[in-house]
Amino acid sequence: MRSIDDLDVFGRTVLVRADLNVPMADGEISDDGRIRACLPTLTALTDRGARVVVVAHLGRPKGQVAPELSLAPVAARLSELLERPVQFSSELTGMRAQSAVAELGDGEILLLENVRFDSRETSKDPAQRRLLANELASLADLYVSDGFGVVHREQASVTDVAQLLPNAAGRLVASESQVFDRLITDPKRPYGVVLGGAKVSDKLGVIGNLLSRVDRILVGGGMCFTFLAAAGHPVGDSLLEADQVETVRQVLADAADRGVEVVLPVDIVVAREFSPDSEYATVAADSIEAGWMGMDIGPRTVELFTEKLADARTVVWNGPMGVFEMPAFSIGTRAVAEALADTTSFTVIGGGDSAAAIRAFDIADDRYSHVSTGGGASLEFLEGKLLPGLAVLEDH
């Protein structure tokens, strides 16, 4: 992949695909981490006299205009962080957008409205995506891919535009790619992976690819109950993917054959209801009774996981240990976050809910080696899949 340093950008219009899909609460941005992540690329381009046009999405409007998902608040926040004006076009590719691009001066930035307001962006029909890509490409001279959170998608602004313009990887995409390539090809050992989140089916591909690469896998979150069931333990009313129990049983056998240690919870915080105010208790992981559901890993598991992470030289964490949004069930996730923040190992937070959790706990990103902006992209990278948004840069 070419770097933005390889592009001659002075006085030229550069279309930057960024990932500005930030969480919103009551019309306000509640976490601007993804906006901050794109600043190095935007600054590098504008400092060299580029006319920057940013294309991005927010939420899932499904091809319909949804005012609550407008990128206007993002433009305002981006302007504050850059300490320079950021123009905003309420139109994506029409006459007003074209006029706004034409009026840009060297070193100025324009953010276009939510690209997913146009159904062609995510269309399964390549011809429809190409129509939108042609319209976007007509706005610029060069294309820079800097939205790591979308590089695992075939979408008009991600893959199709890159085939129409001279392209390069932005600072963020280059950095993320280097980190995950290191995790796959050259990790320092012992190498541990902490996996959580709701569904084991979302992580089976990752686990299968990592079994030949890692030394230790720690399993928490909702997915741990399918593992506990596969180990022969009752899980009460906890989240369970019954159709995956046999697959997980085979995973455990494969791990044992390869000498990979799979560490499961030894105690669980359980509740009567999925509610922040529910009655709750801590029980042994092999003794969850009917009428109770697992909500978090317990204190003995926190100690065990902390111990298992202590000697690791490389750790990847993807997925919370419990329902961290509810204070009573956030202790396990917070403990893992703090244990990784305190270690001297190469630590990678795999985006998504894990990144959201460390910010919810006010743990600074710089206490980790790398905090990814792409949950789905990071998982597919670890799974060994070809990411279309990266492949098109390498092939162009």
C-alpha positions in Angstrom: 0.0 0.0 0.0 1.2 3.5 -0.8 1.4 6.0 2.0 -0.1 9.5 1.8 3.6 10.6 1.9 3.8 9.1 -1.6 1.1 11.4 -3.0 1.7 14.8 -4.5 -1.3 16.6 -2.9 -0.5 20.3 -3.0 -3.4 22.2 -4.6 -5.2 18.9 -5.4 -8.5 17.6 -4.1 -8.2 14.5 -2.0 -11.2 12.4 -1.1 -10.7 10.8 2.3 -12.9 7.9 3.4 -12.9 8.3 7.2 -14.7 6.3 9.9 -16.7 8.9 11.9 -19.3 6.5 13.2 -19.4 7.9 16.7 -21.9 7.1 19.4 -24.5 9.8 19.9 -26.7 10.5 23.0 -29.5 13.1 22.8 -27.9 14.7 19.7 -24.5 15.0 21.4 -21.3 13.0 20.6 -20.7 10.8 23.6 -17.3 9.4 22.5 -15.2 11.2 19.9 -12.4 8.6 19.7 -12.9 7.9 16.1 -12.9 11.5 15.2 -9.6 12.0 17.0 -8.2 8.9 15.2 -8.6 10.5 11.8 -6.8 13.8 12.8 -3.2 12.7 11.8 -4.3 12.0 8.2 -6.3 15.2 7.8 -3.6 17.3 9.4 -0.9 15.7 7.2 -2.9 16.4 4.1 -4.0 20.0 4.8 -0.5 21.0 6.1 0.8 20.0 2.6 -1.9 22.2 0.9 -4.4 19.5 -0.1 -8.1 20.4 -0.5 -9.6 17.6 1.6 -13.1 16.2 1.1 -14.1 13.8 3.8 -16.7 11.1 3.2 -18.0 9.0 6.1 -21.1 7.4 7.6 -23.0 7.5 10.9 -25.3 4.7 12.0 -27.4 2.6 9.7 -29.9 4.7 8.0 -30.4 2.0 5.3 -30.3 4.3 2.4 -32.8 6.8 3.8 -32.2 10.4 5.0 -32.4 10.3 8.8 -31.9 13.8 10.3 -30.8 12.4 13.6 -27.9 10.7 11.8 -26.6 13.8 10.1 -22.9 14.3 10.2 -23.3 18.0 11.0 -22.4 17.6 14.7 -19.4 15.6 13.7 -18.2 18.5 11.4 -18.5 20.9 14.3 -16.5 18.6 16.6 -13.9 18.0 13.9 -13.5 21.7 13.6 -12.9 22.1 17.3 -10.3 19.3 17.4 -8.5 20.6 14.3 -8.8 24.2 15.5 -9.7 25.3 12.0 -13.0 25.6 10.1 -14.5 22.5 8.6 -17.1 23.1 6.0 -20.2 20.9 5.8 -22.2 19.9 2.8 -25.8 18.7 3.5 -25.6 17.1 0.1 -23.4 14.1 -0.8 -22.8 14.4 -4.5 -25.3 16.8 -6.0 -24.8 20.4 -7.3 -24.4 21.9 -3.8 -21.8 19.4 -2.9 -19.9 20.0 -6.2 -20.1 23.8 -5.6 -18.8 23.4 -2.0 -15.9 21.3 -3.3 -15.1 23.8 -6.0 -14.9 26.6 -3.4 -12.3 24.8 -1.2 -9.0 26.5 -0.9 -5.6 24.9 -0.4 -5.5 23.4 3.1 -9.2 23.5 3.7 -11.6 20.7 4.6 -15.1 19.8 3.6 -17.2 17.0 5.2 -20.0 15.5 3.1 -23.3 14.4 4.5 -23.7 10.8 5.6 -22.8 8.5 2.7 -25.2 5.9 3.9 -28.1 8.2 3.2 -27.6 6.9 -0.4 -28.7 3.3 -0.7 -26.0 2.7 -3.4 -23.3 2.9 -0.8 -24.1 -0.5 0.7 -25.8 -2.0 -2.3 -25.0 -5.7 -3.1 -25.2 -4.7 -6.8 -21.7 -3.7 -8.0 -23.3 -1.6 -10.8 -25.2 0.5 -8.3 -22.1 1.0 -6.1 -20.1 2.0 -9.1 -22.6 4.7 -10.0 -22.1 6.3 -6.6 -18.4 5.7 -6.8 -18.2 7.6 -10.1 -20.1 10.6 -8.6 -17.7 10.6 -5.6 -14.6 10.2 -7.7 -15.7 13.2 -9.9 -15.2 15.4 -6.8 -11.5 14.6 -6.4 -8.1 14.0 -7.9 -6.9 11.4 -5.3 -8.3 8.9 -2.9 -7.1 8.1 0.7 -8.5 5.2 2.7 -8.5 6.1 6.4 -11.6 4.3 7.7 -10.2 1.1 9.2 -13.6 0.3 10.7 -15.1 -0.2 7.2 -12.2 -1.8 5.3 -13.9 -5.3 5.7 -16.9 -4.0 3.7 -17.4 -3.9 -0.1 -19.0 -0.5 -0.3 -18.9 2.3 -2.9 -16.8 4.7 -0.8 -14.5 2.0 0.5 -13.7 -0.3 -2.5 -15.2 1.1 -5.6 -13.8 4.7 -5.5 -10.3 3.3 -4.8 -10.4 1.7 -8.2 -11.2 5.0 -9.9 -8.6 7.3 -8.5 -4.9 7.1 -7.5 -5.0 5.9 -3.9 -3.1 5.5 -0.7 -3.6 4.4 2.9 -4.0 7.1 5.5 -2.1 7.2 8.7 -4.8 5.3 10.6 -5.3 2.5 8.1 -1.5 2.1 7.7 -1.0 1.9 11.5 -3.9 -0.5 12.1 -2.7 -2.8 9.3 0.8 -2.9 10.7 -0.4 -3.7 14.2 -2.6 -6.6 13.1 -0.1 -7.9 10.7 2.4 -8.1 13.6 -0.2 -10.0 15.7 -0.5 -12.6 12.9 3.1 -12.9 11.8 5.5 -11.8 14.5 4.0 -11.8 18.1 6.2 -11.8 21.1 5.5 -14.8 23.4 3.7 -15.8 25.6 0.8 -14.6 23.4 -2.6 -14.3 25.1 -6.0 -13.4 23.7 -8.9 -12.3 25.8 -12.3 -12.9 24.1 -15.7 -11.7 25.3 -18.9 -10.3 23.9 -22.3 -11.9 23.5 -22.0 -14.7 20.8 -19.4 -17.4 20.4 -20.5 -17.8 16.8 -19.0 -14.3 16.1 -15.6 -15.4 17.4 -15.3 -19.0 16.1 -13.4 -18.0 13.0 -11.0 -15.9 15.0 -10.4 -18.7 17.5 -9.8 -21.2 14.8 -7.2 -19.0 13.1 -5.5 -18.2 16.4 -5.2 -21.7 17.7 -2.0 -22.2 15.7 -0.6 -18.8 16.8 -1.4 -18.2 20.5 -0.4 -19.7 23.8 -3.5 -18.9 25.8 -7.1 -17.9 25.3 -9.2 -16.4 28.1 -12.9 -16.5 27.6 -15.5 -14.3 29.3 -18.6 -12.4 28.3 -21.8 -14.0 27.1 -19.9 -16.4 24.9 -18.3 -18.1 27.9 -21.6 -19.9 28.7 -21.5 -21.9 25.5 -17.9 -22.9 26.5 -19.1 -23.8 30.0 -21.9 -25.9 28.5 -19.5 -27.6 26.2 -17.4 -28.5 29.3 -20.5 -30.1 30.8 -21.6 -27.4 33.2 -25.2 -26.1 33.7 -25.6 -22.4 32.7 -29.1 -21.7 33.9 -30.9 -19.0 31.9 -27.6 -17.5 30.7 -27.0 -16.6 27.0 -26.4 -19.9 25.3 -25.9 -20.8 21.6 -27.0 -24.4 21.9 -26.3 -25.1 18.2 -22.6 -24.2 18.8 -21.9 -26.5 21.8 -20.6 -29.4 19.8 -18.4 -27.0 17.7 -17.0 -25.4 20.9 -16.3 -28.9 22.3 -14.2 -29.6 19.2 -12.4 -26.2 19.7 -11.5 -27.2 23.2 -10.2 -30.6 22.0 -8.2 -28.9 19.2 -6.7 -26.4 21.7 -5.7 -29.3 24.0 -4.0 -31.1 21.1 -2.1 -28.0 20.2 -1.1 -27.2 23.8 -3.1 -24.0 23.8 -4.5 -23.2 27.2 -8.2 -22.2 27.2 -9.0 -20.4 30.5 -12.7 -20.3 31.4 -14.3 -18.5 34.3 -14.3 -20.2 37.7 -17.1 -18.0 39.1 -19.9 -15.9 37.6 -22.0 -13.0 38.8 -25.6 -14.0 38.1 -28.8 -12.1 38.2 -32.5 -12.9 38.2 -33.3 -10.4 35.4 -31.4 -8.5 32.7 -31.7 -5.3 34.6 -29.3 -2.9 36.4 -31.6 -3.2 39.5 -31.9 -7.0 39.5 -31.1 -9.2 42.4 -27.7 -10.7 41.9 -25.2 -13.1 43.4 -21.8 -14.7 42.7 -21.7 -18.5 42.2 -19.2 -21.1 41.0 -19.1 -21.3 37.2 -20.2 -24.9 37.3 -23.2 -24.2 39.6 -25.5 -21.8 37.8 -29.0 -22.7 38.6 -32.2 -22.3 36.5 -33.8 -18.9 36.9 -30.4 -17.1 37.1 -28.4 -15.6 34.2 -24.7 -14.8 34.0 -24.0 -11.1 33.8 -20.2 -10.8 34.5 -17.2 -12.8 35.5 -16.7 -13.1 39.2 -13.9 -12.0 41.6 -12.0 -15.3 41.6 -12.1 -15.2 37.7 -10.7 -11.7 37.8 -7.8 -12.9 39.9 -7.3 -15.9 37.6 -7.4 -13.8 34.4 -5.0 -11.2 35.9 -2.6 -13.9 36.8 -2.8 -15.5 33.3 -2.1 -12.1 31.7 0.8 -11.2 34.0 3.6 -12.9 32.1 2.2 -12.3 28.5 4.3 -10.3 26.1 1.5 -9.9 23.6 -2.2 -9.6 24.5 -5.2 -8.9 22.3 -8.5 -8.1 23.9 -11.8 -8.2 22.0 -15.2 -8.1 23.8 -16.3 -7.2 27.3 -16.4 -9.6 30.2 -19.9 -8.8 31.1 -22.7 -6.3 30.8 -20.4 -3.4 31.5 -23.0 -0.7 30.8 -24.7 -1.7 34.1 -22.5 -0.7 37.0 -23.2 -3.8 39.1 -21.9 -6.0 36.2 -19.0 -3.9 35.0 -16.4 -5.1 37.5 -14.9 -7.9 35.4 -14.5 -5.7 32.3 -13.0 -2.9 34.3 -10.6 -5.3 35.9 -9.4 -6.7 32.6 -9.0 -3.2 31.2 -6.9 -2.1 34.2 -4.8 -5.3 34.2 -3.9 -4.7 30.5 -3.3 -1.0 31.2 -0.8 -1.9 33.9 1.2 -4.5 32.0 4.4 -3.8 30.0 3.3 -6.2 27.2 2.3 -5.3 23.7 -1.4 -4.7 24.3 -4.0 -4.3 21.5 -7.6 -3.4 22.3 -9.6 -4.8 19.4 -12.1 -1.9 18.9 -15.9 -2.1 19.2 -17.2 -2.6 22.8 -13.8 -3.1 24.2 -12.7 0.4 23.1 -16.0 1.8 24.3 -15.4 0.2 27.7 -12.0 1.6 28.4 -13.4 5.1 27.6 -16.4 4.5 29.8 -14.0 3.7 32.6 -11.9 6.9 31.8 -8.8 4.8 31.1 -6.5 6.7 28.7 -5.9 5.1 25.3 -2.1 5.7 25.6 -2.0 3.2 28.4 -2.3 0.5 25.7 0.0 -0.1 22.8 -2.8 0.2 20.4 -6.6 0.8 20.6 -8.2 -0.2 17.3 -11.1 1.8 15.7 -12.5 -1.2 14.0 -14.2 -4.0 15.9 -15.5 -6.0 12.9 -12.4 -5.2 10.8 -10.0 -6.2 13.6 -11.9 -9.5 14.1 -11.7 -10.4 10.4 -8.1 -9.4 10.2 -7.4 -11.8 13.1 -9.5 -14.4 11.4 -7.2 -14.3 8.5 -9.8 -13.0 6.0 -8.9 -10.8 3.0 -10.2 -7.3 3.8 -11.6 -5.8 0.5 -10.8 -2.2 1.5 -7.2 -3.1 2.0 -6.9 -5.5 -1.0 -8.1 -2.8 -3.4 -5.3 -0.5 -2.2 -2.7 -3.2 -2.7 -4.0 -4.2 -6.1 -4.6 -0.8 -7.6 
